[in-house]
Amino acid sequence: MTIANSFHKKAVDIVTPVYGSPAFLKQMILSLQTFEAGVDWKLTLVDDVGPDKELVEEVYKFARADDRIKIIY
């Protein structure tokens, strides 16, 4: 990337709660990962340490595999 092109790169920060359906959250993350090139995105998932262990494990699996995904408590 040249210096001239670096000024045109778009950045998107997304913050979402870890809540609801594991399938919905997985679909949302997969959609971001296939997002158009040229967009620098970061996803912050806010975990309230809820009782849904399946959902929490799914979230951590994605965060371990992709540096753009962060989890906060």
PLY file of the C-alpha trace (Angstrom):
ply
format ascii 1.0
element vertex 73
property float x
property float y
property float z
element edge 72
property int vertex1
property int vertex2
end_header
0.00 0.00 0.00
1.36 3.39 -0.92
1.16 6.44 1.30
-1.41 8.03 -1.02
-3.67 4.96 -0.81
-3.38 4.67 2.97
-5.40 7.86 3.45
-8.36 6.29 1.66
-8.57 3.09 3.67
-11.82 2.88 5.59
-11.90 1.81 9.22
-14.93 0.37 10.97
-15.13 -0.44 14.68
-18.06 -2.61 15.74
-19.11 -3.21 19.33
-21.72 -5.85 20.08
-22.91 -7.72 23.16
-22.39 -11.46 23.53
-26.05 -12.31 23.84
-28.61 -14.40 22.05
-28.22 -17.15 19.52
-24.79 -18.72 18.86
-25.85 -19.24 15.23
-26.70 -15.54 14.82
-23.41 -14.39 16.34
-21.45 -16.88 14.22
-23.19 -15.66 11.04
-22.43 -12.04 11.94
-18.72 -12.80 12.49
-18.44 -14.86 9.28
-20.08 -12.02 7.39
-17.49 -9.57 8.72
-14.63 -11.89 7.86
-15.72 -11.97 4.22
-16.26 -8.20 4.13
-14.99 -6.28 1.14
-11.24 -5.74 0.89
-10.06 -2.24 1.70
-12.07 -1.93 4.88
-10.11 -2.26 8.10
-12.61 -3.56 10.65
-12.34 -4.50 14.30
-14.98 -6.26 16.33
-15.27 -5.85 20.09
-17.54 -8.36 21.78
-18.79 -7.42 25.24
-19.26 -10.55 27.33
-21.42 -10.25 30.44
-20.28 -13.74 31.50
-23.76 -15.09 31.01
-24.82 -18.70 31.53
-24.77 -19.74 27.84
-21.53 -21.75 27.66
-22.05 -22.71 23.99
-22.24 -19.06 23.01
-19.16 -18.13 25.05
-17.09 -20.98 23.57
-18.10 -19.98 20.04
-17.02 -16.39 20.69
-13.65 -17.39 22.11
-13.01 -19.72 19.18
-13.38 -16.81 16.76
-11.30 -14.45 18.91
-8.43 -16.94 19.11
-8.42 -17.34 15.33
-8.74 -13.67 14.30
-6.73 -10.79 15.79
-9.40 -8.28 14.72
-11.83 -9.76 17.25
-11.46 -8.75 20.90
-13.51 -9.71 23.93
-14.05 -7.49 26.93
-15.92 -8.16 30.20
0 1
1 2
2 3
3 4
4 5
5 6
6 7
7 8
8 9
9 10
10 11
11 12
12 13
13 14
14 15
15 16
16 17
17 18
18 19
19 20
20 21
21 22
22 23
23 24
24 25
25 26
26 27
27 28
28 29
29 30
30 31
31 32
32 33
33 34
34 35
35 36
36 37
37 38
38 39
39 40
40 41
41 42
42 43
43 44
44 45
45 46
46 47
47 48
48 49
49 50
50 51
51 52
52 53
53 54
54 55
55 56
56 57
57 58
58 59
59 60
60 61
61 62
62 63
63 64
64 65
65 66
66 67
67 68
68 69
69 70
70 71
71 72
